Amino acid sequence: VRSNPNGTLFDLMGDFDFQQVREQLVAQLWMTQIEFSQSSVGIPVSGNGSPVSHRINISKVDPDFLSIFQPKVISGDTNDFSKNPNSAVISQTVAKKLFGNENPIGKVVLLSLEPPIEKKQAGVLPEIFSVTIIAVVDIDSPRSNITPALFFPKLDYPVMQREQARFMRDTYIKPKHAMTSA
């Protein structure tokens, strides 16, 4: 368990351990890992013009993210977030930066996703990934170190061996039911 500068406690858990705990406790706990990064994002323009590019915070999160943090939905609907890997929820701050006063719901954003370190060292280039904004949310939580970002779901969980799990991500866990003392 670690503490960030504002005193919030958080923990880091490797992918392998996270998957094991998630499989065993899925009925009792909501769990999410957050993979923070910054990325160049492109917003396609109508016609044949090049996408307008911006550098923003992006976060790949497990679908339980919305159940744990329960952000206030400003516009749109978050229901498809846990079903569609090409959906995205965007914080109010980032929506304003990318779209100004335009409604971002239904807009497509192109993310430049860096490959894992071992693939990057082998010369693999960033992948362009297309997501559609389904909701704008207010996600300011003083109990976490979540920053305004574009959030997109991690729905694939490849089988992983313990020695492959080198990356640590912020892990958040919340009970689905009231905890009782024994």
C-alpha positions in Angstrom: 0.0 0.0 0.0 1.3 3.4 -0.9 0.3 7.0 -0.3 0.2 9.8 -2.8 1.1 13.5 -2.0 -2.5 14.3 -0.9 -2.5 11.3 1.6 -4.7 9.0 -0.5 -3.8 5.3 0.1 -3.7 3.0 -2.9 -2.1 -0.3 -3.9 -0.5 -1.7 -6.9 -1.1 -5.3 -8.1 0.4 -7.1 -11.0 -1.8 -8.4 -13.9 -1.4 -12.1 -12.9 -2.4 -11.5 -9.3 -5.2 -9.2 -10.3 -6.7 -11.8 -12.7 -6.5 -14.5 -10.0 -8.2 -12.5 -7.3 -10.8 -11.2 -9.8 -11.7 -14.7 -10.9 -12.0 -16.0 -7.3 -14.0 -13.0 -5.9 -16.0 -11.7 -8.8 -19.3 -12.3 -6.9 -18.1 -10.4 -3.8 -16.0 -7.5 -5.2 -15.9 -4.9 -7.9 -12.3 -4.6 -9.1 -10.6 -2.3 -11.5 -7.0 -1.7 -12.5 -6.3 1.7 -14.1 -3.6 2.0 -16.8 -2.8 5.7 -16.9 -0.9 7.2 -19.9 -0.8 10.2 -22.1 -1.5 9.9 -25.7 -1.9 11.8 -28.9 -5.5 11.6 -29.9 -6.9 12.5 -33.3 -10.4 13.8 -34.0 -11.4 13.1 -37.6 -12.7 16.1 -39.5 -15.3 15.9 -42.2 -14.0 15.7 -45.7 -10.5 14.5 -46.5 -8.7 16.6 -43.9 -6.2 15.2 -41.5 -7.5 14.5 -37.9 -7.0 17.3 -35.5 -4.4 16.1 -32.9 -4.3 16.8 -29.1 -2.3 15.3 -26.3 -4.5 14.2 -23.4 -4.6 11.8 -20.5 -6.1 8.4 -21.3 -6.9 5.5 -19.0 -7.6 1.9 -19.8 -9.9 0.6 -17.1 -11.8 -2.5 -16.2 -15.6 -2.1 -16.6 -16.0 -2.2 -12.8 -14.4 1.3 -12.8 -17.8 2.9 -13.2 -19.4 0.8 -10.4 -16.5 1.7 -8.0 -16.4 5.5 -8.7 -20.0 6.1 -9.7 -19.2 9.3 -11.6 -22.0 11.8 -12.2 -23.1 11.5 -15.8 -23.3 14.9 -17.4 -24.5 13.7 -20.8 -24.9 10.4 -22.6 -25.2 6.9 -21.2 -22.6 4.6 -19.6 -24.6 1.3 -20.0 -22.6 0.0 -23.0 -19.2 0.8 -21.5 -18.8 -2.8 -20.1 -19.9 -4.4 -23.3 -18.1 -2.5 -26.1 -14.3 -2.2 -26.3 -14.7 0.7 -28.7 -16.7 2.9 -26.3 -15.2 5.7 -24.2 -16.3 7.8 -21.3 -14.7 11.2 -21.1 -14.3 13.6 -18.2 -15.9 17.0 -18.5 -12.5 18.7 -18.5 -11.1 16.7 -21.4 -14.3 16.9 -23.3 -14.0 20.7 -23.2 -10.4 20.6 -24.3 -11.2 18.3 -27.3 -14.5 19.6 -28.4 -15.0 23.0 -26.9 -18.8 23.6 -26.6 -19.7 20.9 -29.1 -21.6 17.8 -27.8 -19.0 15.0 -27.8 -21.5 12.1 -27.6 -21.2 9.9 -30.7 -17.9 11.5 -31.8 -15.0 9.2 -32.8 -11.6 9.7 -31.3 -8.4 8.0 -32.6 -6.0 6.9 -29.8 -2.4 6.2 -30.4 -1.7 3.3 -28.1 1.9 2.4 -27.3 2.8 -1.3 -27.5 4.1 -3.1 -24.4 7.8 -2.4 -23.7 9.1 -5.7 -25.1 7.2 -5.2 -28.3 8.3 -1.6 -28.5 11.9 -2.7 -28.2 11.3 -5.1 -31.0 10.3 -2.2 -33.3 6.5 -2.5 -33.1 4.9 0.9 -33.7 2.0 2.4 -31.8 -1.5 1.1 -32.7 -4.3 3.5 -33.8 -7.4 2.5 -31.9 -10.8 4.1 -32.6 -13.3 4.8 -29.8 -16.7 6.5 -29.7 -17.6 8.8 -26.9 -20.8 7.5 -25.1 -20.8 9.7 -22.0 -19.4 12.8 -20.4 -18.8 12.4 -16.7 -17.7 14.4 -13.6 -15.1 12.1 -12.1 -13.5 14.3 -9.5 -12.9 12.1 -6.5 -10.8 13.3 -3.5 -10.4 9.6 -2.4 -8.4 8.6 -5.5 -5.6 9.8 -7.7 -7.9 9.7 -10.8 -7.2 12.6 -13.2 -9.5 14.0 -15.9 -9.1 11.7 -18.9 -10.7 9.7 -21.7 -11.5 6.3 -20.1 -11.9 3.2 -22.3 -12.6 -0.4 -21.2 -10.3 -3.3 -20.9 -12.5 -6.2 -21.8 -9.9 -8.8 -22.9 -8.0 -10.8 -20.3 -5.4 -13.0 -22.0 -4.2 -15.9 -19.9 -1.0 -14.8 -18.4 1.8 -16.6 -16.5 3.2 -15.1 -13.3 6.6 -14.3 -15.0 4.8 -12.4 -17.7 3.1 -10.0 -15.3 5.7 -7.2 -15.0 3.5 -4.2 -15.0 1.9 -2.7 -11.9 -1.2 -0.6 -12.2 -3.3 1.2 -9.7 -5.9 -1.2 -8.3 -9.2 -0.3 -6.7 -11.5 -2.8 -5.0 -15.0 -2.2 -3.6 -17.3 -4.8 -2.0 -20.6 -5.4 -3.8 -22.4 -6.0 -0.6 -22.2 -4.5 2.9 -19.3 -6.1 4.8 -20.3 -7.7 8.1 -17.9 -8.4 10.9 -17.6 -12.0 12.2 
